[in-house]
Amino acid sequence: MAEAPNIPVGSTTAGSIAVAAESTVVSRMSAPPSFDVSDFPVPHGREEEWRFTPLERLRGLHDGTATATGEGVKVDVQAPEGVTVETVGRDDARLGKAGTPVDRVAAQAYSAFEKASVVTVPKETVLTEPIRIAVHGEGGTAYGHQVVELGAFAEAVVVIDHTGDAVLAANVDYLLGDGAKLTVVSVQDWDDKAVHVAQHNALIGRDASFKSVVVTFGGDVVRLHPRVEYAGPGGEAELFGLYFTDSGQHQEHRLLVTHNTPHCKSNVVYKGALQGESAHAVWIGDVLIEAAAEGTDTYEMNRNLVLTDGARVDSVPNLEIETGEIVGAGHASATGHFDDEQLFYLMARGIPEHEARRLVVRGFFAELVQQIGVTDIEERLLAKIEQELEASVA
């Protein structure tokens, strides 16, 4: 499969598409997974999956030199009545069931954690209040594992809130039973020096629905790898993302949706804004439609708004299709500066330039903020966007 080019500021790309006649095709999207760290060589930055990542800023997470410290992170789970919250050992059968590590950091995280948190929503339970998982960094280094499991026909909203300062590598598993509906909001609002690398694995049951909203603001380096697979036909996945990359920050989101079962759907929409010198955002959107996945309907889109000079965006959507019997498959990527016509329109009606810019950015993100569905989180994120915009004109 041909490699899609980098996306310079102000350009638009349609990414790359590969159509395979046989399911035995070797795909960059399906690197051999493993729980064993030794199966992954230490990356040097020339590898396809690492070429955008500033390895020297990962604090040793990629090469095994990062040692867990006792004050790494504190995890607090608040759950409505009827939800089971457990702390389990490494031998629990639910750990790793949703997906296997696909890079060295994820494998290192799986090999190094001591205890995992498992949140279980019983079958046919419909929650009216969200489950809240607070992950607060306390200045150290930590390896973590979190599992959220929904029984058949259960419905829940989970908010995972990352704050404080830490160096964290983690795996997060979502297990959806048949007919279940899960919405996950993962907020990365770290302090300026934090490093966060994580793999998110979702295994979607028959006729189940999964919605992920990833919001990234803070941290020095944040590298997230959401992955989706289907355990039965009729599953649906919606993956939304919002990121605001500031001066010196590196924020990287690498998605893979594997359509391995017939008649499933996926929709991916990520939007980012960047400002400041050396702000760097990376979005990799991979969709693999296997030969058995007839009737697939999928689309992915990434849009980036560059607010100042000195920022860089790399946006690469990819589609790999092994069957022609699909409903639809497409992708799009666009990166650019402010639309001068939009600003002129607003300013011509007496709106000051600063206020006009604020309105444009709020409108740019409004579609995704509304997907969260948790009022206090939506209000907090809108306030954070306002804070970022104020900083840009200070």
Phi, psi and chi 1 to 4 in degrees:
 res  aa     phi    psi   chi1   chi2   chi3   chi4
   1 MET       -  134.1  173.1  174.7  152.3      -
   2 ALA   -70.1  144.5      -      -      -      -
   3 GLU   -85.1  131.3  179.0 -177.8  -46.0      -
   4 ALA   -75.4  146.4      -      -      -      -
   5 PRO   -75.8  165.3   29.8  -36.0      -      -
   6 ASN   -63.3  155.9  -69.0   -0.2      -      -
   7 ILE  -107.5  104.3  -47.5  -59.6      -      -
   8 PRO   -72.0  159.1   26.7  -33.4      -      -
   9 VAL   -57.6  133.2  168.4      -      -      -
  10 GLY    89.8    3.0      -      -      -      -
  11 SER  -113.3  169.6   69.1      -      -      -
  12 THR  -130.5  142.3  -57.6      -      -      -
  13 THR  -136.5  152.5 -177.1      -      -      -
  14 ALA   -99.9    5.7      -      -      -      -
  15 GLY    71.6 -147.1      -      -      -      -
  16 SER  -138.6  152.2   60.0      -      -      -
  17 ILE  -132.0  134.0  -62.1  177.1      -      -
  18 ALA  -124.4  133.0      -      -      -      -
  19 VAL  -114.8  123.4  179.2      -      -      -
  20 ALA  -109.0  139.8      -      -      -      -
  21 ALA   -82.4  -23.4      -      -      -      -
  22 GLU  -131.2  151.0  -60.0  179.6    6.2      -
  23 SER   -75.1   -4.8   61.5      -      -      -
  24 THR   -85.5    5.6   54.4      -      -      -
  25 VAL   -57.8  141.4   64.8      -      -      -
  26 VAL   -87.6  124.4  176.3      -      -      -
  27 SER  -117.4  137.9  169.7      -      -      -
  28 ARG   -64.6  -24.4 -179.4 -178.6   66.2   79.4
  29 MET   -74.0  -20.8  -58.8 -179.7 -170.7      -
  30 SER  -118.6   60.9   52.5      -      -      -
  31 ALA   -61.8  143.7      -      -      -      -
  32 PRO   -58.4  116.9  -23.7   33.5      -      -
  33 PRO   -79.2  156.7   28.7  -32.8      -      -
  34 SER  -164.9  146.6  175.7      -      -      -
  35 PHE   -86.4   -6.6  -68.9  104.7      -      -
  36 ASP   -96.2  119.5 -170.6  -14.7      -      -
  37 VAL   -58.5  -36.1  179.0      -      -      -
  38 SER   -66.2  -14.5   63.8      -      -      -
  39 ASP   -77.4   -8.5  -72.1  -22.6      -      -
  40 PHE  -116.8  120.9  -60.6   96.7      -      -
  41 PRO   -67.7  155.3   24.6  -33.7      -      -
  42 VAL   -64.3  123.6  174.3      -      -      -
  43 PRO   -71.0  149.8   24.6  -32.6      -      -
  44 HIS  -120.8    1.9  -61.8  -74.5      -      -
  45 GLY    97.3   -8.0      -      -      -      -
  46 ARG   -94.1  -12.1  -64.7 -178.6  -63.9  -86.5
  47 GLU   -71.2  148.5  -56.2   82.6   -1.3      -
  48 GLU   -55.4  -43.8  171.2   59.8   33.4      -
  49 GLU   -77.4   -7.2   63.2  -90.5   31.9      -
  50 TRP  -122.9    0.1  -67.7  103.5      -      -
  51 ARG   -68.0  -19.9   65.2 -170.7  179.2  100.1
  52 PHE   -94.7  -13.7  -64.1  118.5      -      -
  53 THR   -88.0  131.5  -51.4      -      -      -
  54 PRO   -77.1   88.1   28.8  -33.2      -      -
  55 LEU   -58.1  -33.7  -63.1  176.5      -      -
  56 GLU   -66.0  -13.7   70.0  -78.3   -0.9      -
  57 ARG  -101.8    5.6  -68.4  163.1   60.4 -177.7
  58 LEU   -84.9    0.8  -68.1 -175.8      -      -
  59 ARG    58.4   31.7  -48.2  -87.2 -164.6   91.1
  60 GLY    88.4    4.6      -      -      -      -
  61 LEU   -65.1  -28.3  -68.9  178.0      -      -
  62 HIS   -88.0  -18.5   66.2  -64.1      -      -
  63 ASP  -119.0    6.5   60.8   12.1      -      -
  64 GLY    85.9    4.5      -      -      -      -
  65 THR   -89.0   -9.9   60.1      -      -      -
  66 ALA   -79.6  123.3      -      -      -      -
  67 THR  -108.0  130.7  -57.8      -      -      -
  68 ALA   -64.8  140.5      -      -      -      -
  69 THR  -120.1  154.7   56.0      -      -      -
  70 GLY   -61.7  -28.9      -      -      -      -
  71 GLU  -101.4   33.7   64.7  -80.3    0.6      -
  72 GLY   -64.5  -70.9      -      -      -      -
  73 VAL  -138.9  154.1  -63.9      -      -      -
  74 LYS  -115.1  129.3 -179.9 -179.5  179.3 -179.4
  75 VAL  -113.1  127.2  179.6      -      -      -
  76 ASP  -126.8  127.7  178.3   62.9      -      -
  77 VAL  -114.0  125.1 -178.4      -      -      -
  78 GLN  -115.5  117.6  -63.2 -177.9   -2.0      -
  79 ALA  -129.8  145.2      -      -      -      -
  80 PRO   -64.8  165.5  -18.1   30.6      -      -
  81 GLU   -60.7  139.3 -175.2  177.2   -7.1      -
  82 GLY    99.9  -15.5      -      -      -      -
  83 VAL   -91.1  136.0  176.4      -      -      -
  84 THR   -97.4  128.7  -58.3      -      -      -
  85 VAL  -119.3  121.8  179.8      -      -      -
  86 GLU  -127.9  151.6  -54.7  169.9   79.5      -
  87 THR  -111.3  119.0  -60.8      -      -      -
  88 VAL  -122.5  163.2  -57.9      -      -      -
  89 GLY   -86.4 -180.0      -      -      -      -
  90 ARG   -68.3  -16.8  -62.1 -177.4   52.3   85.1
  91 ASP   -88.5    4.0   57.9  -12.9      -      -
  92 ASP   -67.4  131.7 -168.4  -75.1      -      -
  93 ALA   -67.5  -18.3      -      -      -      -
  94 ARG   -79.1  -18.4  -67.7  165.5  -68.1 -173.9
  95 LEU   -72.4  126.4  -55.7 -176.7      -      -
  96 GLY    81.5    0.8      -      -      -      -
  97 LYS   -69.2  -31.6 -174.6  177.3  179.2 -179.5
  98 ALA   -79.3  -20.8      -      -      -      -
  99 GLY   175.4  157.3      -      -      -      -
 100 THR  -107.2  144.7  -54.1      -      -      -
 101 PRO   -54.9  140.7  -28.5   36.4      -      -
 102 VAL  -117.7    4.5  -66.2      -      -      -
 103 ASP  -147.1  174.3   62.6   37.5      -      -
 104 ARG   -67.1  -38.1 -174.9  178.6  175.7   89.3
 105 VAL   -66.1  -43.0  176.0      -      -      -
 106 ALA   -63.3  -39.9      -      -      -      -
 107 ALA   -66.7  -38.6      -      -      -      -
 108 GLN   -64.0  -40.5 -179.6   66.9   52.5      -
 109 ALA   -63.3  -41.5      -      -      -      -
 110 TYR   -68.0  -35.7 -171.3   86.3      -      -
 111 SER   -76.0  -23.4  -59.9      -      -      -
 112 ALA  -102.7  -18.2      -      -      -      -
 113 PHE   -71.6  151.1   80.2   88.9      -      -
 114 GLU  -102.5  -44.4  -64.5 -179.0   -3.0      -
 115 LYS  -127.9  147.1  -61.4  -70.9 -176.0  179.3
 116 ALA  -120.9  153.5      -      -      -      -
 117 SER  -102.1  129.7  175.1      -      -      -
 118 VAL  -122.8  122.0  178.1      -      -      -
 119 VAL  -111.2  123.5  176.9      -      -      -
 120 THR  -121.8  127.6  -55.1      -      -      -
 121 VAL  -105.9  116.3 -178.7      -      -      -
 122 PRO   -61.6  159.5  -19.4   31.8      -      -
 123 LYS   -58.9  143.4   66.5  178.2 -178.0  178.4
 124 GLU    64.6   12.9  -59.2  178.4   -4.9      -
 125 THR   -88.6  127.2  -60.7      -      -      -
 126 VAL  -113.7  110.6  178.2      -      -      -
 127 LEU   -84.4  138.7  -59.6 -178.8      -      -
 128 THR  -100.8  -10.5   57.7      -      -      -
 129 GLU  -123.5  146.6  -65.4  -68.0  -30.5      -
 130 PRO   -73.0  152.6   25.3  -33.0      -      -
 131 ILE   -84.2  128.8  -59.5  167.7      -      -
 132 ARG  -115.6  123.9  -63.2  178.7 -176.2  -93.5
 133 ILE  -117.1  111.9  -57.0  173.7      -      -
 134 ALA   -99.0  120.9      -      -      -      -
 135 VAL  -112.9  107.7 -179.6      -      -      -
 136 HIS  -113.9  122.8 -176.4   72.0      -      -
 137 GLY   -77.6  135.4      -      -      -      -
 138 GLU  -118.0   28.5  -58.8 -170.3  -22.2      -
 139 GLY    97.3   -5.4      -      -      -      -
 140 GLY  -109.1 -162.7      -      -      -      -
 141 THR  -114.1  137.2  -61.1      -      -      -
 142 ALA  -145.3  152.4      -      -      -      -
 143 TYR  -120.6  131.2  -64.1   98.6      -      -
 144 GLY  -134.4  164.6      -      -      -      -
 145 HIS  -147.4  129.7 -160.8  107.8      -      -
 146 GLN  -130.0  136.2  175.3   76.1   55.6      -
 147 VAL  -124.8  131.9  177.6      -      -      -
 148 VAL  -120.1  119.7  176.2      -      -      -
 149 GLU  -122.4  128.8 -177.4  175.7   24.4      -
 150 LEU  -112.4  130.3  -92.7   65.1      -      -
 151 GLY   -72.9  174.9      -      -      -      -
 152 ALA   -57.2  131.1      -      -      -      -
 153 PHE    64.3   16.2  -57.4  102.8      -      -
 154 ALA   -80.8  157.3      -      -      -      -
 155 GLU  -136.4  133.5  -62.4 -176.7   18.3      -
 156 ALA  -156.6  155.7      -      -      -      -
 157 VAL  -118.8  130.6  174.8      -      -      -
 158 VAL  -122.4  129.8  176.6      -      -      -
 159 VAL  -112.7  120.2  177.4      -      -      -
 160 ILE  -110.4  114.7  -53.6  177.9      -      -
 161 ASP  -113.6  115.8 -162.7    2.1      -      -
 162 HIS  -103.0  122.2  -59.6   87.6      -      -
 163 THR  -138.8  173.7   57.9      -      -      -
 164 GLY    83.9 -160.3      -      -      -      -
 165 ASP  -124.7  126.2 -180.0   24.0      -      -
 166 ALA  -164.3  164.7      -      -      -      -
 167 VAL  -112.0  109.8  176.3      -      -      -
 168 LEU  -128.4  128.9  173.8   64.2      -      -
 169 ALA  -119.5  132.2      -      -      -      -
 170 ALA  -152.0  159.2      -      -      -      -
 171 ASN  -120.0  136.4  -69.7  -78.1      -      -
 172 VAL  -125.6  124.4 -175.5      -      -      -
 173 ASP  -112.2  135.3  -65.4  -19.1      -      -
 174 TYR  -119.9  119.9  -53.2  114.5      -      -
 175 LEU  -114.8  115.6  -64.9  166.2      -      -
 176 LEU  -110.9  120.3  -79.5   69.4      -      -
 177 GLY   -72.1  172.6      -      -      -      -
 178 ASP   -58.1  131.0  -65.6  -13.8      -      -
 179 GLY    74.1    4.7      -      -      -      -
 180 ALA   -77.4  158.2      -      -      -      -
 181 LYS  -132.1  118.5  -65.3 -178.1  179.0  180.0
 182 LEU  -128.4  129.5  173.2   63.0      -      -
 183 THR  -114.1  127.0  -64.1      -      -      -
 184 VAL  -119.4  128.4  176.2      -      -      -
 185 VAL  -113.6  112.9 -178.1      -      -      -
 186 SER  -108.8  113.8  178.4      -      -      -
 187 VAL  -107.0  124.9 -179.3      -      -      -
 188 GLN  -107.1   92.0  -74.2   63.4 -121.0      -
 189 ASP  -118.3   49.6 -165.1   12.4      -      -
 190 TRP   -69.1  164.1  -64.7  103.3      -      -
 191 ASP   -69.9  170.5  -67.3  -12.4      -      -
 192 ASP   -62.1  -29.6  -68.9  -17.4      -      -
 193 LYS   -98.3    1.0  -64.8 -178.0  179.6  179.9
 194 ALA   -70.2  151.4      -      -      -      -
 195 VAL  -125.7  127.9  175.8      -      -      -
 196 HIS  -136.9  117.6 -178.5 -165.0      -      -
 197 VAL  -125.8  125.9 -177.2      -      -      -
 198 ALA  -149.8  149.0      -      -      -      -
 199 GLN  -112.3  126.8  179.8  173.2  -42.1      -
 200 HIS  -107.2  124.0  -60.6  173.1      -      -
 201 ASN  -117.2  124.5  -53.5  -62.0      -      -
 202 ALA  -119.2  126.2      -      -      -      -
 203 LEU  -113.6  113.3 -175.9   61.2      -      -
 204 ILE  -103.2  122.2  -56.9  173.8      -      -
 205 GLY   -74.2  177.3      -      -      -      -
 206 ARG   -58.6  127.4 -176.7 -174.5 -174.7   97.9
 207 ASP    58.3   22.4  -63.0  -37.9      -      -
 208 ALA   -91.6  159.9      -      -      -      -
 209 SER  -127.0  130.7  -61.3      -      -      -
 210 PHE  -126.8  126.9  173.8   69.0      -      -
 211 LYS  -124.6  125.8  179.6  164.2   74.3  172.1
 212 SER  -116.5  131.2  165.3      -      -      -
 213 VAL  -122.4  110.7 -175.6      -      -      -
 214 VAL  -103.8  123.6  171.9      -      -      -
 215 VAL  -122.2  119.8 -178.4      -      -      -
 216 THR  -124.5  119.6  -57.2      -      -      -
 217 PHE  -122.0  -52.1  -76.4  105.5      -      -
 218 GLY   -94.6 -177.5      -      -      -      -
 219 GLY    97.1  155.7      -      -      -      -
 220 ASP   -79.3  -50.5  178.0   44.8      -      -
 221 VAL  -132.4  125.4  176.6      -      -      -
 222 VAL  -127.2  123.4  174.8      -      -      -
 223 ARG  -131.9  107.0 -173.7 -177.7 -165.6  -93.3
 224 LEU  -114.6  143.5  -57.0 -178.2      -      -
 225 HIS  -130.0   80.7 -166.9  166.1      -      -
 226 PRO   -73.0  137.0  -16.6   31.2      -      -
 227 ARG  -135.9  141.3  -62.0  171.1   61.9   85.2
 228 VAL  -131.1  134.7  170.3      -      -      -
 229 GLU  -135.8  163.8  -70.7 -166.8   11.2      -
 230 TYR  -116.5  135.5  -59.9   85.3      -      -
 231 ALA   -98.0   -1.1      -      -      -      -
 232 GLY  -171.2  163.3      -      -      -      -
 233 PRO   -68.3  159.1   24.3  -33.1      -      -
 234 GLY    85.1    1.8      -      -      -      -
 235 GLY   -74.4  150.7      -      -      -      -
 236 GLU  -131.2  138.4  -63.4 -174.2    8.8      -
 237 ALA  -131.5  131.3      -      -      -      -
 238 GLU  -121.2  122.6  -67.3 -178.2  -64.0      -
 239 LEU  -119.1  110.5  -55.3  179.9      -      -
 240 PHE  -113.4  148.2  -59.8  109.4      -      -
 241 GLY  -147.2  145.2      -      -      -      -
 242 LEU  -138.0  127.0 -177.4  160.7      -      -
 243 TYR  -141.1  145.7   48.6   92.3      -      -
 244 PHE  -127.8  105.9 -156.7  120.6      -      -
 245 THR   -98.3  120.9  -47.1      -      -      -
 246 ASP  -101.6  178.2 -143.0  -24.6      -      -
 247 SER   -52.7  126.1  179.0      -      -      -
 248 GLY    81.1  -10.2      -      -      -      -
 249 GLN   -80.7  148.8  -72.9 -176.3  -52.2      -
 250 HIS  -121.2  116.9  177.6   92.6      -      -
 251 GLN  -123.9  122.6  -63.4  174.8  -10.9      -
 252 GLU  -130.8  126.7 -176.0  168.8  -15.4      -
 253 HIS  -124.4  118.4  -58.3   87.2      -      -
 254 ARG  -120.5  110.8  -50.6 -179.2   67.6   92.9
 255 LEU  -108.4  146.4  -67.2   82.0      -      -
 256 LEU  -140.2  119.4  172.3   60.0      -      -
 257 VAL  -110.0  117.3  179.3      -      -      -
 258 THR  -103.7  109.2  -59.4      -      -      -
 259 HIS   -86.6   99.7  -78.1  -86.7      -      -
 260 ASN  -113.1    4.4   55.1  -31.9      -      -
 261 THR  -138.3  144.4  -55.2      -      -      -
 262 PRO   -64.4  151.9  -19.9   31.8      -      -
 263 HIS    59.1   46.1  -54.1  -64.6      -      -
 264 CYS  -115.5  160.6  -67.3      -      -      -
 265 LYS  -126.0  152.8  -62.9 -179.8 -180.0 -180.0
 266 SER  -149.0  145.3   66.5      -      -      -
 267 ASN  -141.0  125.2 -178.9   45.6      -      -
 268 VAL  -122.0  125.6  177.1      -      -      -
 269 VAL  -137.1  114.9 -179.7      -      -      -
 270 TYR  -122.6  136.3  -91.1   60.6      -      -
 271 LYS  -131.8  140.7  -69.2 -175.2  177.2 -177.4
 272 GLY  -138.7  151.5      -      -      -      -
 273 ALA  -123.1  143.4      -      -      -      -
 274 LEU  -131.6  143.9  -61.0   88.9      -      -
 275 GLN  -153.2  147.0   65.8 -178.4   11.9      -
 276 GLY    98.7  157.9      -      -      -      -
 277 GLU   -64.6  132.3 -168.9   67.5   27.9      -
 278 SER    66.9   15.5  -59.6      -      -      -
 279 ALA   -66.6  129.9      -      -      -      -
 280 HIS  -135.9  119.9 -173.1 -165.0      -      -
 281 ALA  -116.3  139.5      -      -      -      -
 282 VAL  -128.3  130.2  177.6      -      -      -
 283 TRP  -130.6  120.9 -178.6   85.2      -      -
 284 ILE  -117.8  118.5  -50.8  -65.1      -      -
 285 GLY  -117.6  105.8      -      -      -      -
 286 ASP  -108.8  132.1  -69.8  -19.5      -      -
 287 VAL  -128.0  124.5  174.3      -      -      -
 288 LEU  -114.5  122.3  171.9   62.0      -      -
 289 ILE  -108.4  107.0  -56.6  175.0      -      -
 290 GLU   -76.6  166.1  -65.1 -175.4   -6.1      -
 291 ALA   -59.7  -32.1      -      -      -      -
 292 ALA   -78.9   -9.8      -      -      -      -
 293 ALA   -91.1   56.6      -      -      -      -
 294 GLU   -68.2  148.9  -63.2 -179.8   -6.5      -
 295 GLY    79.3   15.4      -      -      -      -
 296 THR   -70.4  142.8  -70.1      -      -      -
 297 ASP  -130.9  114.7 -170.9    2.3      -      -
 298 THR  -144.5  148.5 -179.8      -      -      -
 299 TYR  -154.4  143.9 -169.1   80.6      -      -
 300 GLU  -138.3  144.3   58.1  174.9  -14.0      -
 301 MET  -145.4  140.7  180.0  179.9   68.7      -
 302 ASN  -133.1  130.4  176.9 -130.5      -      -
 303 ARG  -130.2  139.6  -70.3 -177.9  177.4  174.7
 304 ASN  -131.2  137.2  -63.2  -76.4      -      -
 305 LEU  -116.5  115.4 -175.9   59.4      -      -
 306 VAL   -94.4  116.7  179.3      -      -      -
 307 LEU   -90.6  -25.8  -54.1 -179.6      -      -
 308 THR  -140.5  164.0   66.1      -      -      -
 309 ASP   -70.4  157.8  -66.9  -26.9      -      -
 310 GLY    94.5   -6.1      -      -      -      -
 311 ALA   -94.4  155.4      -      -      -      -
 312 ARG  -134.9  139.3  171.4 -173.2  169.7 -173.0
 313 VAL  -126.7  134.9  179.3      -      -      -
 314 ASP  -119.9  117.1  -68.1  -74.2      -      -
 315 SER  -130.5  117.6  178.7      -      -      -
 316 VAL  -133.3  100.0 -173.9      -      -      -
 317 PRO   -89.1  142.1   29.8  -28.8      -      -
 318 ASN  -137.2  141.3  -62.1  -69.9      -      -
 319 LEU  -127.1  132.1  -96.8  173.9      -      -
 320 GLU  -127.0  121.4 -174.0  170.3  -41.1      -
 321 ILE  -122.9  124.9  -53.8  171.2      -      -
 322 GLU  -108.9    3.7  -60.9  177.5    0.8      -
 323 THR  -145.6  145.3  175.4      -      -      -
 324 GLY   -89.9   -4.9      -      -      -      -
 325 GLU   -90.5   70.1  -59.4  -62.9  -35.0      -
 326 ILE  -127.1  160.2   60.8  174.6      -      -
 327 VAL   -78.0  -43.2  174.2      -      -      -
 328 GLY  -176.7  153.0      -      -      -      -
 329 ALA  -155.6  129.3      -      -      -      -
 330 GLY  -160.0  167.1      -      -      -      -
 331 HIS  -156.3  161.4   59.1 -165.8      -      -
 332 ALA  -155.5  150.9      -      -      -      -
 333 SER  -147.0  136.1  170.9      -      -      -
 334 ALA  -145.8  137.8      -      -      -      -
 335 THR  -135.7  132.5  -62.7      -      -      -
 336 GLY  -166.3  173.2      -      -      -      -
 337 HIS   -84.3 -178.6  -69.3  -81.4      -      -
 338 PHE   -54.5  143.8  -97.3  109.7      -      -
 339 ASP   -78.6  111.1 -172.0  -30.9      -      -
 340 ASP   -60.1  -32.2  -68.8  -23.9      -      -
 341 GLU   -67.2  -38.3  -69.4 -173.4    2.0      -
 342 GLN   -63.4  -44.9  -73.7 -177.4  -36.6      -
 343 LEU   -63.1  -44.0  -73.1  177.7      -      -
 344 PHE   -61.5  -42.0  176.3   79.5      -      -
 345 TYR   -58.6  -46.4  177.5   86.2      -      -
 346 LEU   -71.2  -41.8  -65.7  171.0      -      -
 347 MET   -68.9  -30.4  -66.4  173.4   65.0      -
 348 ALA   -67.4  -17.2      -      -      -      -
 349 ARG  -101.9   21.4  -79.6  147.4 -177.7   80.8
 350 GLY    87.5    7.6      -      -      -      -
 351 ILE   -87.6  124.2  -60.1  175.2      -      -
 352 PRO   -58.1  154.1  -21.3   32.1      -      -
 353 GLU   -58.4  -43.3 -179.6  179.2   -2.9      -
 354 HIS   -60.0  -44.5  169.2   58.8      -      -
 355 GLU   -67.0  -37.1  179.9   68.5   11.4      -
 356 ALA   -63.6  -42.7      -      -      -      -
 357 ARG   -62.3  -40.6  -70.3  168.8   63.8   89.4
 358 ARG   -62.0  -43.0 -174.6 -176.6   68.7   82.8
 359 LEU   -64.9  -38.5  -69.7  173.4      -      -
 360 VAL   -64.6  -43.9  171.0      -      -      -
 361 VAL   -67.6  -42.0  174.9      -      -      -
 362 ARG   -59.8  -42.3  -78.7  177.6   63.4  100.1
 363 GLY   -66.1  -34.7      -      -      -      -
 364 PHE   -61.7  -40.1  178.3   71.7      -      -
 365 PHE   -93.4  -12.9  -77.4  132.3      -      -
 366 ALA   -56.1  -40.3      -      -      -      -
 367 GLU   -56.8  -39.7  169.9 -166.5    7.5      -
 368 LEU   -83.4  -37.0  -60.6 -176.6      -      -
 369 VAL   -59.9  -37.3  172.8      -      -      -
 370 GLN   -67.7  -18.4  -66.9  170.8    1.1      -
 371 GLN   -74.6  -15.7  -66.3  -67.7  -23.8      -
 372 ILE   -67.1  -49.4  -66.8  173.0      -      -
 373 GLY    77.5    8.3      -      -      -      -
 374 VAL  -120.4  110.4 -178.9      -      -      -
 375 THR   -56.8  -48.2  -58.5      -      -      -
 376 ASP   -66.1  -32.8   63.4  -60.8      -      -
 377 ILE   -70.7  -41.8  -62.6  -64.3      -      -
 378 GLU   -59.9  -45.7  -69.2 -179.7   -4.0      -
 379 GLU   -64.3  -40.3  -67.0  175.3  -10.0      -
 380 ARG   -63.7  -41.0  172.1 -177.4  157.2 -163.5
 381 LEU   -70.9  -37.9  -63.2 -178.8      -      -
 382 LEU   -62.8  -39.5  -72.4  173.6      -      -
 383 ALA   -64.7  -37.0      -      -      -      -
 384 LYS   -66.1  -40.5 -173.0   71.6  174.8 -178.3
 385 ILE   -61.0  -43.6  -67.7  171.7      -      -
 386 GLU   -59.7  -42.1  -63.2  -75.2   -7.0      -
 387 GLN   -62.4  -42.7  178.8 -177.3  -23.1      -
 388 GLU   -63.7  -41.2  -65.2  -75.7   -2.7      -
 389 LEU   -67.8  -37.5  -69.4  172.7      -      -
 390 GLU   -62.2  -38.7  -71.0  -66.5  -26.8      -
 391 ALA   -64.3  -31.4      -      -      -      -
 392 SER   -70.8  -20.5   69.3      -      -      -
 393 VAL  -111.7    1.6  -63.3      -      -      -
 394 ALA   -70.5      -      -      -      -      -
